[in-house]
Amino acid sequence: GLLPSRPIAFPIIFHTLTASQLSFPLHTKSSRDLAMSLSLCSNSEKLINPYATTQPKTRRKSQFIITIFAAAIIFFYWKYVGVDLSSSTRRTSLSNEDGESNNHMHLSKPKSHMKEPESESAYENHKKAQKMAMESKKSTSSSSSSSFVPTLRGKKVFFEVVTVGLKQFSYLEDIIDSVRDLCEAGAYVSFHITSSNCNPNPGPSDHPCVIRNQSSEETKEDNFNVETISQLNERVKCRNPEGSLDVSIHLVSPDWGKQIVDHHRLLFYEHIDQDFDVFVHTEDDTLIRPSNIISFMDEMEKVRLLVGDERLPDYSIGFMRYENEIERDDRRRVVWEFNWDDEVEIVSHPGIEGLYFTSPPWHHQGMFMATTQQLLAWKTRGPDCHFHKIERREGYHTERISGALDLYDVDYCNVTQLLPLDSLDDFLIHHLPNLNNKRSPSKVISTRDLHKMRIWKIQDIDLDATIYTDENGAYNGIKMFFDERQKDHSMHFDLNDYNQYVKRGGKLTDDQVKYWK
């Protein structure tokens, strides 16, 4: 308060003045006011000590000398030292008020000591995009609706799933549990189940039920009888008061056949003006987790920062289905739908070079997600998208519509699928039957080998890239250490490879990126 711009001088002056029993206003606003106060103190006995009756001459002389000495100290700090701590103090105060630590801002070198690289690698571009997204949400006022924070809390999610009959009802139950987790994470979820069933006792004049083979032959009960609804009501009761879960079951005619999957588009566009953050559609045997949904929203925001709002509908973050190879003891995760070469196919569009790849050659997902901005743009997108009005496709209609083949087809919507090179595991979706990988054994690749293929590509693009490091270049991945408390117990672990891995910032060696069998 005494010297707002020079707080370092305050303790010295305060000690000096109190030692001499001087009293003067501490709300002085400038050095001139302070000098006047000191002058008054040296010339007025009442100001020096208003309760004293007499002041010996020797004491007044010593007080005057001390006052002059204090004024000299003030002038010295003000004129020559020039230590300005006020801005630093204000930054610390603001950081504490916001509840976030901005200490990394103080660790950066002055601009005169920073050397800008002549060109940035594609992978560093991706790190830059991530930093831009973080800085955007930090610098934008919390009251602004345009700022994006990668959390499910407060997000509005429209989730639709198609199911037919009771044959795969156990898979649907897993999906319902996952949707409940969205609510428990603080999201506002509007959950829609589209369902149909064949007539268990068809009459002579009834049309053949084309979805009969998808219905259960062991039970003839309706999809959702009262007992089932009663149990599901218990399963969808969200405990988090900050979230909400509203569930609707839409019953449609089996006459639609495979086109029952089209119903989700009708629901999407009926709710397009209700400020949903994301729309999700899936088949009933594909498990979508909350982490998949927030990863999609977060990555779409990064793409927006890289390409801008105008180009954003040209892209969509994609997904890949995996299964557990149940014949193996380790039940490893495998991908089976694509023809992989020796390396992944990198997308080289301007602004996102080296950051994303696609699944070759087709992009079947069994599900998809979209933002409101994308859905609106895809209504009129060329060459033949009309995403809101589905046309009957001959052969593989479900895969084209529900699996997003038409979305990425150059003859229809011509949207580019983007799979993040450094975080594909966030976009792997479990195909619950775990049976389809047997159909294409030559295409099977483990997700670990696919991870190695991606890491090799990242390191090939940027030889100096660190994979799992914080903003200061320090490893921030999984920690592993010896923790055996009994000294006489044997240990059979060798941490040399791990320790070197940490020193490299999460990079794998050439030998380590070779395929594991």
Buried (B, 14 or more C-beta within 10 A) or exposed (E): EBBEBBBEBBEEBEEBBEEBEBBBEEEBEEBEEBBEBBEBBBEEBEBBBEEEEEEEEEBBEEBBEBBEEBBEEBEEBBEEEEEEEEEEEEBBEEBEEEEEEEEEEEEEEEEEEEEEEEEEBBBBBBBBBBEBBEEBBEEBEEEEEEEBBBEBEEBBBBBBBBBBBBBBBEBBBBBBEBBBBBBBBBBBBBBBBBBBBBEEEEEEEEEEBBBBEBBBEEEEEBBBEEEBEEEBEEEBEBEBEEBBBEBEBBEBEBEBBBBBBBBBBBBBBEBBEEEBBBBBBBBBBBBBBBBBBBBBBBBBBBBBBBBEEEBBBBBBBBBBBBBBBEEEEEEBBBBBBBEBEEEBBBBEBEEBBBBBBBBEEBBBBBBBBBBBEBBBBBEEBEEEBBBBEBEEBEEEBBBBBBBBBBBBBEEBBBBBBBBBBBEBBBBBBBBBEBEBBEEEEEBBBBBEBBBBBBBBBBBEBBEEBBBBBEEEEEBBEEEEEEEEEEEEEEEEEEEEEBEEBBEBBBBBEEEEBEEEE
